[in-house]
Amino acid sequence: MELLETIRSLTDVYGVSGDEFGVSAVAAELLKPYVDKVEIDKLGNVIGYRSCGKPGAKKLMLDAHLDQIGFMITQITEEGFCRFIGMGVDQRMLLGSELTVLTKEGPAPAVVCCLPPHIQNPGDNKKSVPIDEMALDLGLDGKQAKELVRIGDYAAFSEEAFALQNDLLCGKSMDDRACFVCILLALEALQGQELDVDLIILGSTKEEVGGHGARARAFADRPDYAIAIDVCHAKTADSKPGDRVSDLGGGPVIAFGSNSVPRFARRLTEIARAKEIPYQTEAVPAHSGTNAWAIQTEEGGVCTAVVSLPLKYMHSPVEVLKQSDMRQVGRLLCEFVRSFDGTL
């Protein structure tokens, strides 16, 4: 699998939390070669099923969310500018950014208005502008803007994924579509192999606004076990001692805590050591910030684990990850599934 091409096929499609059907359709096509059946439900979740064919087999869910951070239009002014709110976005990076507004006529390019330094008041350049004081410029007058854009329309960053030096990839929506690709890597390696568990592959929606997609599927599909595959923070130039960050290039990060059950996490580390897969660990005593939290308490309880992919600059249009980490996450998932008989 060529990672940049596959990632681009997902990250270049818009799917802000709450309206993910465009990216769901792409994810479903990518998933089809590796499973027996693929469905897209009413929430936009993509669900793939692979049966092992053994009576009474346990069900293992592998989840990665497909939604992305973004924006929603709240007002169209008489001058043609659009006011907006953000969902999971750091307002400090927005001024001068390129966005795409998802209108009823299709994607429309826009820029976040920014005041040139020449006409700012003294000290303005040292302040963070609140997002409710920002506006989008689509190049339209008031009448045109109101005909094209509706209150409630979504918007998203416009950048495309690209390769950096040293095996790195950069782009928007790597959180968490890169992890869906990690699952595809595992499934590719498992083709034609006999398994002892039934697989449920979930490309979930609405994670960034509460994990609703994963919760709905855990209720509907009733897995016995689930692994939430998500991103975690990698070290950057401004990381401080005590920050809970991992090494980019250090391999998958296996969480330990109530949301990543220790006996499940230990099995994953045993597999990693046995197969010489580099890995890292982190302590997560309570809420993991992943879909494992939504899945764990459905239908009498699900035994969950959390495996993370190190990522720099999370929730920005320039998220950065290492391809070798993606491949090692895929290897870990593959080797666990291959050896798992439904008991821990």
Disulfide bonds with the S-S distance in Angstrom:
none
